[in-house]
Each structure stands twice: as structure tokens, then as C-alpha cells.
């Protein structure tokens, strides 16, 4: 996963792997919700790295802000998407 500080030349240090996200999520008790507020975020619904968050078929609910063919709407005045807001 690409974070706001992501740099291609230092992807391991500035990105977030699905394994690291899963490890963080399993330490949190209760139900989990992952919101993905990025352009084309709907493309992750069947992606291998999202399925890795639910290795036993049970895991967080993942909601995306748009389909794989859409751009996520961002407000100019607040510099973020609706999910993030």
C-alpha cells in the first residue's frame, strides 16, 4: 500500500505491506473497517494483497471510495477525499 510519504526508491521503508497491515489489525480487538480513499481503489476488491488481510476468509470489511475505473473525489479547499474527511 502506498502511504502519503511513499517514495519509489525506498518502497520498503515508506510503503505498507499487506502483511504489516494485517499484523497491526490483528492486534486490535473487535471488528475492523478499512477505508480506501484513493483513485481506482475499487480495483483492490479482488486483489491478492487485500485477500491477504483475510487469510481464513474472516477479516476486516474493506470499503473503497470508487470503482476501479473511477477517480476518487477530492475537495480543493480541504485537500482530501470524502472518506478521509
Secondary structure, 3 states (H helix, E strand, C coil): CECCCCCHHHHHHHECCHHHHHHHHHCCCCCCEEEECCCCHHHHCCCHHHHHHHCCCCCCEEEECCCCCCCCCEECCCCEECCCC
